[in-house]
Amino acid sequence: MEVLAVDWSGDARASHRRIRVASARPGRLVDVRAGLGRDGVTAHLIARAAETPLVVGLDFSFGLPAWFAREHGCGDVAALWDLVARDGEEWLRACRPPFWGRGPVPRPPHDPARPGYRSTEEAARAHGLDPRSTFQIGGAGAVGTGSLRGMPHLARLRAAGFAVWPFDDAGRATVLEIYPRVHTGPVVKRSATARRAVVEADPRIPAELRDAVVDTEDAFDAALSALDMAEHQGELAALGAAASGSPESIEGALWRPARRDAPDAGRAPATEWAPRGQDVPRRG
């Protein structure tokens, strides 16, 4: 199985300058690729899937909060992706609530009936992580723009035969959502010196790839994510779909290795799933 991690970009004109695609096998980084835009990444993944089994981590949200999907008449994630493909650019242009972060549009006040976070993000925050709301489309850490420009590509990948977890059981080719901070640890990624220190100390990264990994935060995130994913190939190959009707069945879910689930080490978080045939803990 080939393991790829993609540091995505929502840049309207120059995503090819930001996106990095890293490939790894257990214990070794194999490649870090630059120069592909969003369409180029999708074509690359489809081409690779025709040649070898693979699992791909993409660092954008695969869905939006369930209430938003329901209010827009979406009964499943495929309908939501179609809606995003049709209206997403207008949402980005107008930046009307619940979207926020561009120009004068502030973050809306918390509304328990219309939360700004997906269930998987709430679970990650409970474990000390800091994923941002997909409704945030501007400002530091914004993930919404890349997500809205990424979801239509999930539909293309699914149509090409990919399983998209957690909406599908893992298959010969699977894409799943990752949060790079889980895989890089607490390094100050904006510092090239800090990135260099991590890379130089990691024997899994061959000397000829170190400069490419250190080059940008995007490359660093992709490489460290791919290396971490490669250590969990068995787990990734056995992932099962979310239960029908659960929030995750339309919102999506971050994949996190079980060993990262502090403070409850050894217990899968309630918004994620153990491999098929294993027990899944109850929420709360």
PAZAPA-4460 file (N, C-alpha, C; in steps of 0.05 Angstrom, whole numbers, plus 32768, in hexadecimal, padded with zeros to 4 digits):
% residues 284
    n_x    n_y    n_z   ca_x   ca_y   ca_z    c_x    c_y    c_z   seq   type   mol
   8011   7FE8   8000   8000   8000   8000   8012   8019   8000     1      M     A
   800B   802C   7FEF   8018   8046   7FEF   8009   8059   8001     2      E     A
   8018   8069   8010   800C   807C   8022   8014   8098   8019     3      V     A
   8000   80A9   8015   8005   80C4   800C   7FF7   80D7   8020     4      L     A
   8003   80EE   8025   7FF7   8104   8034   7FF9   811D   8023     5      A     A
   7FE3   812B   8022   7FE2   8144   8011   7FDC   815C   8023     6      V     A
   7FEF   816F   8022   7FE9   8189   802F   7FDC   819A   801A     7      D     A
   7FC2   819E   801E   7FB0   81AA   800A   7FB2   81C8   800A     8      W     A
   7FA5   81D5   7FF7   7FA4   81F2   7FF6   7F8A   81FB   7FEA     9      S     A
   7F7F   8210   7FF5   7F67   821C   7FE9   7F6D   8235   7FD9    10      G     A
   7F86   823A   7FD4   7F8F   8252   7FC4   7F80   8252   7FA9    11      D     A
   7F74   8268   7FA3   7F63   8269   7F8B   7F74   8267   7F71    12      A     A
   7F8C   8272   7F72   7F9C   8274   7F59   7FB6   8264   7F59    13      R     A
   7FC1   825F   7F71   7FDC   8254   7F71   7FDE   823C   7F85    14      A     A
   7FCA   822B   7F85   7FCB   8214   7F97   7FE4   8202   7F91    15      S     A
   7FED   8202   7F78   8004   81F2   7F71   801E   81FB   7F7F    16      H     A
   801E   8213   7F89   8036   821D   7F98   8035   8214   7FB5    17      R     A
   801E   820D   7FBF   801B   8206   7FDB   8019   81E8   7FE0    18      R     A
   800B   81DB   7FCF   8005   81BE   7FD4   801F   81AE   7FD3    19      I     A
   8021   819B   7FE6   8036   8187   7FE6   802A   816B   7FEA    20      R     A
   8034   8158   7FDB   802C   813C   7FDD   8043   812C   7FE6    21      V     A
   8041   811F   7FFD   8056   810E   8007   804E   80F1   8006    22      A     A
   8062   80E0   8000   805E   80C3   7FFF   8071   80B6   8013    23      S     A
   8067   80A2   8021   8077   8094   8035   8070   8077   8037    24      A     A
   8083   8068   8040   807E   804C   8048   8087   8049   8065    25      R     A
   8081   8034   8073   8089   8032   808F   80A7   8037   8093    26      P     A
   80AD   804B   80A3   80C9   8051   80AA   80D8   8062   8096    27      G     A
   80CB   806B   8080   80DB   807A   806C   80C9   808C   805B    28      R     A
   80D1   80A5   8059   80C5   80B8   8046   80CF   80B2   802A    29      L     A
   80BD   80B0   8017   80C5   80A8   7FFC   80C7   80C0   7FE9    30      V     A
   80B5   80D3   7FEC   80B5   80E9   7FD9   80A5   8101   7FE4    31      D     A
   80AC   8119   7FDB   809C   8131   7FE1   809A   8140   7FC6    32      V     A
   8081   8142   7FBD   807C   814D   7FA3   806F   8169   7FA5    33      R     A
   8078   817C   7F95   806D   8196   7F93   8063   819B   7F77    34      A     A
   8055   81B2   7F73   804E   81BA   7F58   8032   81B1   7F4E    35      G     A
   8023   81A2   7F5E   8009   8199   7F56   7FF4   81AB   7F62    36      L     A
   7FE1   81B5   7F51   7FCA   81C3   7F5B   7FB4   81AF   7F64    37      G     A
   7F9D   81B9   7F6B   7F88   81A6   7F75   7F80   8192   7F60    38      R     A
   7F7B   819B   7F48   7F74   8188   7F33   7F8B   8174   7F2E    39      D     A
   7FA3   817E   7F2F   7FBA   816D   7F2B   7FBD   8157   7F40    40      G     A
   7FB7   815F   7F59   7FB8   814B   7F6F   7FA4   8135   7F6A    41      V     A
   7F8B   813D   7F64   7F76   8129   7F5F   7F7E   8117   7F48    42      T     A
   7F88   8121   7F33   7F90   8110   7F1C   7FA7   80FE   7F25    43      A     A
   7FBA   8108   7F34   7FD0   80F8   7F3E   7FC7   80E1   7F4F    44      H     A
   7FB4   80E6   7F61   7FAA   80D1   7F73   7F9B   80BB   7F63    45      L     A
   7F8B   80C4   7F4F   7F7D   80B1   7F3F   7F90   809F   7F2F    46      I     A
   7FA5   80AC   7F25   7FB9   809C   7F16   7FC8   8089   7F28    47      A     A
   7FCF   8091   7F40   7FDD   807F   7F52   7FCB   8068   7F5A    48      R     A
   7FB1   806D   7F5E   7F9E   8058   7F66   7F9B   8043   7F51    49      A     A
   7FA0   804A   7F38   7F9E   8037   7F22   7FB6   8024   7F22    50      A     A
   7FCB   802B   7F31   7FE3   801B   7F31   7FE8   800C   7F4B    51      E     A
   7FDE   8016   7F61   7FE5   800A   7F7B   7FD0   8010   7F90    52      T     A
   7FCC   7FFF   7FA3   7FBA   8006   7FBA   7FC6   801E   7FC8    53      P     A
   7FB5   8030   7FD1   7FC0   8047   7FDF   7FAC   8053   7FF3    54      L     A
   7FB6   8061   8006   7FA6   8070   8019   7FB2   808D   8019    55      V     A
   7FA0   80A0   8019   7FA7   80BC   8016   7F9B   80CD   802C    56      V     A
   7FAC   80DC   803A   7FA2   80EF   804D   7FA1   810B   8041    57      G     A
   7F8A   8118   8044   7F86   8134   803A   7F80   8146   8051    58      L     A
   7F8C   815D   8052   7F89   816E   806A   7F74   8184   8066    59      D     A
   7F5C   817C   805F   7F46   818E   805F   7F2D   8180   8069    60      F     A
   7F19   818F   8071   7F00   8184   807B   7EF0   8176   8065    61      S     A
   7EE7   815E   806A   7ED8   814F   8056   7EBA   8155   8057    62      F     A
   7EB1   8165   806A   7E95   816C   806D   7E92   8185   807D    63      G     A
   7E79   818C   8082   7E71   81A3   8093   7E5F   8199   80A9    64      L     A
   7E5A   81A9   80BE   7E49   819F   80D3   7E2E   8195   80C9    65      P     A
   7E24   8180   80D6   7E0C   8173   80CC   7DF4   8185   80CA    66      A     A
   7DF1   8198   80DC   7DDA   81AA   80DB   7DDA   81BA   80C1    67      W     A
   7DF2   81C2   80B7   7DF4   81D1   809F   7DEB   81C0   8087    68      F     A
   7DF4   81A7   8087   7DEB   8196   8071   7DCD   8192   8071    69      A     A
   7DC1   818E   8089   7DA4   818A   808A   7D95   81A3   8081    70      R     A
   7D9E   81BB   808A   7D91   81D3   8082   7D92   81D8   8064    71      E     A
   7DA5   81CC   8057   7DA7   81D0   803A   7D9D   81B7   802B    72      H     A
   7D8E   81A6   8039   7D80   8190   802C   7D92   8179   8023    73      G     A
   7DAA   8177   802F   7DBD   8162   8028   7DB9   814A   803A    74      C     A
   7DB1   8133   802E   7DAC   811B   803D   7DC5   810A   8041    75      G     A
   7DDA   810F   8031   7DF3   8100   8034   7E0A   8112   802B    76      D     A
   7E22   8108   802F   7E39   8119   8029   7E3C   811E   800B    77      V     A
   7E33   810B   7FFB   7E35   8110   7FDE   7E24   8128   7FD6    78      A     A
   7E0D   812B   7FE2   7DFC   8142   7FDC   7E09   815C   7FE6    79      A     A
   7E17   815A   7FFD   7E25   8171   8007   7E3C   8179   7FF5    80      L     A
   7E4B   8166   7FEB   7E61   816C   7FD8   7E56   8179   7FBF    81      W     A
   7E3F   816F   7FB5   7E33   817B   7F9D   7E2C   8199   7FA3    82      D     A
   7E21   819D   7FBB   7E19   81B8   7FC3   7E32   81CA   7FC4    83      L     A
   7E47   81C0   7FD0   7E60   81D0   7FD2   7E6B   81D6   7FB6    84      V     A
   7E6A   81C2   7FA4   7E74   81C7   7F89   7E64   81DD   7F7B    85      A     A
   7E4A   81DE   7F81   7E39   81F2   7F74   7E3B   820D   7F81    86      R     A
   7E3C   820E   7F9C   7E39   8228   7FAA   7E51   8231   7FB9    87      D     A
   7E65   8220   7FBB   7E7C   8225   7FCD   7E8A   823F   7FC6    88      G     A
   7E8E   8245   7FAD   7E9D   825D   7FA5   7E8D   8276   7FAD    89      E     A
   7E73   8275   7FAC   7E62   828B   7FB4   7E64   828F   7FD3    90      E     A
   7E64   8278   7FE2   7E68   827A   7FFF   7E82   8288   8005    91      W     A
   7E97   8281   7FF7   7EB1   828D   7FFC   7EB1   82AB   7FF5    92      L     A
   7EA4   82B2   7FDF   7EA3   82CE   7FD6   7E94   82DF   7FEA    93      R     A
   7E7C   82D5   7FF2   7E6A   82E5   8002   7E72   82E5   8020    94      A     A
   7E7C   82CF   8029   7E84   82CC   8046   7E6D   82D4   8058    95      C     A
   7E56   82C8   8054   7E3F   82CD   8066   7E3E   82B8   807B    96      R     A
   7E34   82BE   8093   7E31   82A9   80A8   7E22   8291   809D    97      P     A
   7E2A   8279   80A5   7E3D   8273   80BB   7E5B   8275   80B3    98      P     A
   7E61   827C   809A   7E7D   8280   8092   7E87   829A   809E    99      F     A
   7EA1   829B   80A4   7EAC   82B3   80B0   7ECA   82B4   80AC   100      W     A
   7ED6   82CB   80B2   7EF2   82CE   80B1   7EFD   82E0   809B   101      G     A
   7EEC   82E7   8088   7EF5   82F9   8073   7EEA   8315   8077   102      R     A
   7EFB   8329   8074   7EF3   8345   8076   7EE7   834A   8092   103      G     A
   7ED0   8357   8093   7EC4   835F   80AC   7EB3   8349   80BA   104      P     A
   7EB1   8331   80AD   7E9F   831D   80B8   7EAB   830F   80D0   105      V     A
   7EA0   8314   80E8   7EAB   8307   8100   7EA1   82EB   8104   106      P     A
   7EAD   82DD   8116   7EA4   82C2   811D   7E89   82C4   812A   107      R     A
   7E75   82B5   8121   7E5A   82B6   812C   7E5B   82AD   814A   108      P     A
   7E48   82B7   815A   7E47   82AD   8176   7E3F   8290   8176   109      P     A
   7E47   8282   818B   7E42   8265   818E   7E24   8260   818F   110      H     A
   7E1B   824D   8180   7DFF   8245   8180   7DFE   8226   8182   111      D     A
   7DF6   821B   8199   7DF7   81FE   819C   7DE7   81EF   8187   112      P     A
   7DD3   81FC   817C   7DC3   81EE   8167   7DD0   81EF   814C   113      A     A
   7DE3   8201   8148   7DF1   8204   812F   7E0F   8207   8134   114      R     A
   7E1C   81F3   813F   7E38   81F5   8147   7E4A   81FA   8130   115      P     A
   7E61   8208   8136   7E74   820E   8121   7E88   81F7   811C   116      G     A
   7E88   81E3   812D   7E9A   81CD   812A   7E8B   81B3   8124   117      Y     A
   7E99   81A2   8115   7E8F   8186   8111   7E94   8176   812A   118      R     A
   7E87   815F   812D   7E8B   814E   8144   7EA8   8145   8147   119      S     A
   7EB4   813F   8130   7ED0   8136   8131   7EE3   814C   813B   120      T     A
   7EDD   8165   8135   7EED   817B   813E   7EE9   8180   815C   121      E     A
   7ED0   817D   8165   7ECB   8180   8182   7EDB   816A   8191   122      E     A
   7EDB   8152   8187   7EEA   813C   8194   7F08   8142   8194   123      A     A
   7F12   814D   817E   7F2F   8153   817D   7F36   816A   8191   124      A     A
   7F24   817D   8193   7F29   8193   81A6   7F28   8189   81C2   125      R     A
   7F17   8176   81C8   7F17   816A   81E3   7F30   815B   81E9   126      A     A
   7F3F   8153   81D5   7F59   8146   81D8   7F71   8159   81D6   127      H     A
   7F6B   8173   81D8   7F81   8186   81D9   7F8A   8191   81BE   128      G     A
   7F7D   8189   81A8   7F84   8193   818E   7F74   81AC   8187   129      L     A
   7F7B   81B9   8171   7F6E   81D3   816B   7F65   81D4   814E   130      D     A
   7F55   81C1   8144   7F4B   81C4   8129   7F39   81DC   8126   131      P     A
   7F39   81E9   810F   7F29   8201   810B   7F0E   81F9   80FE   132      R     A
   7EFB   820B   8101   7EE1   8207   80F5   7EE3   8208   80D7   133      S     A
   7ED5   81F7   80C9   7ED4   81F8   80AC   7EC6   8211   80A2   134      T     A
   7EB6   821D   80B3   7EA9   8236   80AC   7EBD   824E   80AB   135      F     A
   7ED4   824B   80B7   7EE8   8260   80B6   7EF6   8260   809B   136      Q     A
   7EF2   8275   808B   7EFD   8276   8070   7F11   828C   806D   137      I     A
   7F1A   8298   8082   7F2F   82AC   8082   7F3C   82AF   809D   138      G     A
   7F54   82BA   809D   7F63   82BD   80B6   7F75   82A6   80BC   139      G     A
   7F85   82A9   80D1   7F98   8295   80D9   7F8C   827A   80DD   140      A     A
   7F97   8266   80D1   7F8E   824A   80D5   7F75   8243   80C6   141      G     A
   7F6A   8254   80B5   7F51   824E   80A8   7F54   8235   8097   142      A     A
   7F40   8224   8099   7F40   820B   808A   7F28   820A   8076   143      V     A
   7F16   821D   8079   7EFD   821C   806A   7F01   821E   804C   144      G     A
   7F12   8231   8043   7F15   8235   8026   7F20   821C   8018   145      T     A
   7F35   8210   8024   7F40   81F7   8019   7F2C   81E1   8019   146      G     A
   7F1B   81E0   802E   7F07   81CA   8030   7EF1   81CD   801B   147      S     A
   7EE7   81E5   8018   7ED2   81EA   8004   7EDC   81E5   7FE7   148      L     A
   7EF6   81EA   7FE3   7F02   81E5   7FC9   7F0D   81C8   7FC7   149      R     A
   7F0B   81B9   7FDD   7F14   819E   7FDD   7EFE   8189   7FDA   150      G     A
   7EE6   818F   7FE6   7ED1   817C   7FE6   7EC8   8172   7FCB   151      M     A
   7EC6   8184   7FB7   7EBF   817A   7F9C   7ED4   8165   7F91   152      P     A
   7EED   8167   7F9A   7F01   8154   7F91   7EFC   8139   7F9E   153      H     A
   7EF0   8139   7FB6   7EE9   811F   7FC3   7ED4   8111   7FB2   154      L     A
   7EC1   8120   7FA7   7EAD   8114   7F96   7EBA   8108   7F7D   155      A     A
   7ECE   8115   7F72   7EDC   810B   7F5A   7EEB   80F1   7F62   156      R     A
   7EF8   80F1   7F78   7F07   80DA   7F81   7EF5   80C2   7F86   157      L     A
   7EDE   80C7   7F93   7ECB   80B2   7F98   7EC1   80A6   7F7E   158      R     A
   7EBB   80B8   7F6B   7EB1   80AF   7F51   7EC6   809E   7F42   159      A     A
   7EE0   80A3   7F48   7EF6   8094   7F3C   7EFC   807A   7F4B   160      A     A
   7EED   8074   7F60   7EF0   805A   7F6E   7EFC   805C   7F89   161      G     A
   7F03   8074   7F93   7F0E   8077   7FAD   7EF9   8073   7FC3   162      F     A
   7F00   8066   7FD9   7EF0   8068   7FF1   7EF7   8082   7FFF   163      A     A
   7EE3   808F   800A   7EE7   80A8   8018   7EDE   80A3   8035   164      V     A
   7EF1   80A0   8047   7EEB   809A   8063   7EE4   80B4   8071   165      W     A
   7ED1   80B5   8084   7EC2   809E   808F   7EA7   8098   8082   166      P     A
   7EA3   80A2   806A   7E8A   809E   805C   7E89   8082   8050   167      F     A
   7EA0   8076   804B   7EA3   805C   803F   7EB6   804B   8050   168      D     A
   7EB3   8030   804E   7EC8   801F   8058   7EE2   8023   8048   169      D     A
   7EF9   8020   8054   7F12   8022   8046   7F12   800E   802F   170      A     A
   7F1F   8016   8019   7F20   8005   8001   7F3D   8003   7FF6   171      G     A
   7F3F   7FFA   7FDD   7F59   7FF8   7FD1   7F67   8013   7FCF   172      R     A
   7F57   8028   7FCB   7F61   8044   7FCB   7F4E   8053   7FDE   173      A     A
   7F59   8060   7FF2   7F4A   806E   8006   7F55   8089   800B   174      T     A
   7F43   809D   800E   7F4B   80B7   8017   7F3E   80BD   8032   175      V     A
   7F4D   80CA   8043   7F43   80D1   805E   7F4D   80EC   8066   176      L     A
   7F40   80F8   807A   7F46   8113   8083   7F5B   8112   8099   177      E     A
   7F70   8122   8097   7F84   8123   80AC   7F87   813F   80B6   178      I     A
   7F93   8141   80CE   7F99   815B   80DB   7FB7   815A   80E1   179      Y     A
   7FC7   8167   80D0   7FE4   8164   80D2   7FF0   8168   80EE   180      P     A
   7FE5   8179   80FE   7FF0   817D   8118   7FF2   8164   8129   181      R     A
   7FDF   8152   8124   7FE0   8137   8131   7FFA   8129   812B   182      V     A
   8003   812C   8113   801A   811C   8109   8035   812A   810C   183      H     A
   8034   8145   810E   804E   8153   8110   8056   8157   812E   184      T     A
   8042   8156   8140   8048   815D   815B   804A   817B   815F   185      G     A
   8054   8184   8176   8053   81A0   817E   8069   81B2   8173   186      P     A
   8076   81AB   815E   808B   81BC   8152   807F   81D6   8148   187      V     A
   808F   81EC   814A   8087   8206   8140   808C   8205   8121   188      V     A
   8078   81FE   8113   807B   81F8   80F6   8082   8210   80E5   189      K     A
   807B   8228   80EE   8081   8240   80DE   809F   8246   80DF   190      R     A
   80AE   8239   80F1   80CB   823E   80F3   80DA   8229   80E2   191      S     A
   80E8   8232   80CE   80F8   8220   80BE   810E   8212   80CF   192      A     A
   8118   8220   80E2   812C   8215   80F4   8120   81FE   8104   193      T     A
   8108   8202   810E   80FB   81ED   811D   80F4   81D5   810B   194      A     A
   80EB   81DA   80F3   80E5   81C4   80E0   80FF   81B5   80DA   195      R     A
   8115   81C3   80D6   812E   81B6   80D0   8137   81A4   80E7   196      R     A
   8133   81AD   80FF   813C   819D   8116   812C   8183   8117   197      A     A
   8112   8184   8112   8102   816C   8112   810B   8159   80FB   198      V     A
   810F   8164   80E4   8116   8154   80CD   8131   8147   80D0   199      V     A
   8145   8156   80DA   8160   814B   80DD   8160   8135   80F2   200      E     A
   814E   8136   8105   814E   8121   811A   813D   8109   8112   201      A     A
   8130   8109   80FB   811E   80F3   80F4   812C   80E1   80E0   202      D     A
   8133   80C8   80E8   8142   80B6   80D6   8130   80AC   80BF   203      P     A
   8117   80B1   80C0   8105   80A7   80AB   8106   80B9   8092   204      R     A
   8112   80D1   8095   8113   80E4   807F   812F   80E3   8073   205      I     A
   8132   80D8   805B   814D   80D6   804F   8159   80F1   8049   206      P     A
   8173   80F2   8049   8181   810C   8046   8179   811B   802D   207      A     A
   8174   810C   8018   816E   811A   7FFE   8152   8127   7FFE   208      E     A
   8141   8121   8012   8127   812D   8013   8124   8142   8029   209      L     A
   8139   8145   8039   8136   8157   8051   8131   8174   8049   210      R     A
   813F   817E   8035   813A   819A   802D   811E   819E   8023   211      D     A
   8113   818A   8014   80F8   818C   800A   80E3   818D   8020   212      A     A
   80E9   817D   8036   80D6   817C   804C   80D7   8196   805C   213      V     A
   80EF   81A1   8060   80F2   81B9   806F   80E8   81D2   8060   214      V     A
   80E7   81D0   8046   80E3   81E7   8035   80CB   81F8   803D   215      D     A
   80B4   81EC   8042   809B   81FA   8049   808D   81EB   805F   216      T     A
   807B   81F9   806D   806A   81EC   8081   8059   81D7   8073   217      E     A
   8050   81DC   805B   803F   81CA   804C   804E   81AF   8047   218      D     A
   8067   81B1   803F   8077   8199   803A   807C   818A   8054   219      A     A
   8081   8199   8069   8086   818D   8083   806D   817E   808D   220      F     A
   8056   818A   808A   803D   817D   8093   8038   8164   8082   221      D     A
   803B   8166   8068   8036   814F   8057   8049   8138   805E   222      A     A
   8062   813D   8061   8076   8128   8065   8072   811A   8080   223      A     A
   806E   812A   8096   806B   811E   80B0   8050   810F   80B2   224      L     A
   803C   8119   80A4   8022   810B   80A4   8024   80F0   8096   225      S     A
   8031   80F0   807F   8035   80D8   8070   8044   80C3   8080   226      A     A
   805A   80CB   808D   806A   80B9   809D   8059   80AD   80B3   227      L     A
   8049   80BD   80C1   8039   80B3   80D7   8024   80A0   80CC   228      D     A
   8017   80A7   80B7   8002   8095   80AB   800E   807B   80A3   229      M     A
   8027   807B   8099   8033   8062   808F   8038   804E   80A6   230      A     A
   803A   8058   80BE   803D   8046   80D5   8023   8038   80DD   231      E     A
   800D   8040   80D1   7FF3   8035   80D9   7FE4   802A   80C1   232      H     A
   7FF2   801D   80AE   7FE5   8013   8096   7FCF   7FFF   809C   233      Q     A
   7FD4   7FED   80AF   7FC0   7FD9   80B5   7FA6   7FE6   80BF   234      G     A
   7FA9   7FF9   80D1   7F92   8008   80DC   7F83   8016   80C5   235      E     A
   7F92   8023   80B4   7F86   8033   809F   7F77   8020   808B   236      L     A
   7F82   800A   8085   7F76   7FF7   8072   7F5C   7FEB   807D   237      A     A
   7F58   7FEB   8097   7F41   7FDE   80A3   7F2C   7FF2   80AD   238      A     A
   7F2E   800B   80A7   7F1B   801F   80B0   7EFF   8019   80A5   239      L     A
   7EEB   801B   80B7   7ECF   8017   80AF   7EC0   8031   80AD   240      G     A
   7EAB   8031   809E   7E9B   804A   809B   7E8C   8051   80B5   241      A     A
   7E85   806A   80B7   7E76   8074   80CE   7E5A   8067   80CD   242      A     A
   7E4E   8065   80E5   7E33   805A   80E7   7E20   806D   80D8   243      A     A
   7E0D   8061   80CA   7DF9   8070   80BB   7DE9   8082   80CF   244      S     A
   7DE6   809B   80C8   7DD7   80AD   80D9   7DE7   80BB   80EE   245      G     A
   7E01   80B3   80F1   7E12   80C1   8105   7E1B   80DC   80F9   246      S     A
   7E22   80EF   810A   7E2C   8109   80FF   7E43   8105   80EC   247      P     A
   7E55   80F2   80F2   7E6D   80EE   80E1   7E66   80E3   80C6   248      E     A
   7E4E   80D6   80C3   7E47   80CB   80A9   7E41   80E1   8094   249      S     A
   7E3E   80FA   809D   7E3B   8110   808A   7E50   8126   808F   250      I     A
   7E5B   8128   80A7   7E6E   813C   80AD   7E8B   8134   80A6   251      E     A
   7E90   811A   80A7   7EAC   8111   80A4   7EB9   810F   80BF   252      G     A
   7ED2   8106   80C0   7EE1   8103   80D9   7EFF   8104   80D3   253      A     A
   7F0D   8110   80E6   7F2B   810F   80E5   7F34   80F3   80EC   254      L     A
   7F48   80EA   80DD   7F55   80D1   80E5   7F6D   80D7   80F7   255      W     A
   7F6D   80CA   810E   7F84   80CD   8121   7F8C   80B1   812A   256      R     A
   7FA6   80AB   812A   7FAF   8092   8135   7FA7   8090   8152   257      P     A
   7F9F   8078   815B   7F96   8074   8177   7FAA   807E   818B   258      A     A
   7FC4   807B   8185   7FD9   8082   8199   7FDA   80A0   819D   259      R     A
   7FCD   80B0   818B   7FCD   80CD   818E   7FB5   80D7   819F   260      R     A
   7FA4   80C4   81A8   7F8B   80CD   81B4   7F8E   80D4   81D2   261      D     A
   7FA2   80E3   81D9   7FA4   80ED   81F5   7F8D   8100   81FB   262      A     A
   7F83   8100   8214   7F8E   80F2   822B   7F84   80D6   822F   263      P     A
   7F73   80CC   821D   7F68   80B1   8220   7F78   809E   820F   264      D     A
   7F92   809B   8216   7FA4   808A   8205   7F98   806E   8203   265      A     A
   7F99   8064   81EA   7F90   8049   81E5   7F72   8046   81DF   266      G     A
   7F63   805D   81E1   7F47   805C   81DC   7F40   806D   81C4   267      R     A
   7F33   8062   81B0   7F2C   8072   8199   7F18   8087   81A1   268      A     A
   7F1A   80A0   8197   7F07   80B5   819D   7EEB   80AD   8192   269      P     A
   7ED7   80B7   819F   7EBC   80AF   8199   7EB3   80B6   817D   270      A     A
   7EBF   80CA   8170   7EB7   80D3   8156   7EC8   80C6   8140   271      T     A
   7ED8   80B2   8147   7EE7   80A3   8133   7EE0   8085   8137   272      E     A
   7EEA   8075   8125   7EE2   8059   8125   7EFA   8047   8126   273      W     A
   7EF7   8032   8136   7F0B   801D   8136   7F08   800D   811D   274      A     A
   7F1D   7FFD   8116   7F1B   7FEB   80FF   7F02   7FD9   8101   275      P     A
   7EF7   7FD1   80EA   7EE0   7FC0   80EA   7EE4   7FA8   80FC   276      R     A
   7ECE   7FA2   810B   7ED0   7F8B   811D   7ED9   7F91   8139   277      G     A
   7EE1   7FAA   813E   7EE9   7FB2   8158   7ED4   7FC4   8164   278      Q     A
   7ED3   7FC5   817F   7EC0   7FD6   818D   7EC6   7FF3   818A   279      D     A
   7EB2   8003   8188   7EB5   8020   8187   7EA9   802C   81A0   280      V     A
   7EB8   803C   81AF   7EAD   8047   81C7   7E96   805A   81C2   281      P     A
   7E84   805C   81D5   7E6D   806E   81D3   7E76   808B   81D6   282      R     A
   7E66   809D   81CA   7E6B   80B9   81CD   7E67   80C1   81EA   283      R     A
   7E78   80D4   81F4   7E74   80E0   820E   7E7B   80CD   8225   284      G     A
***
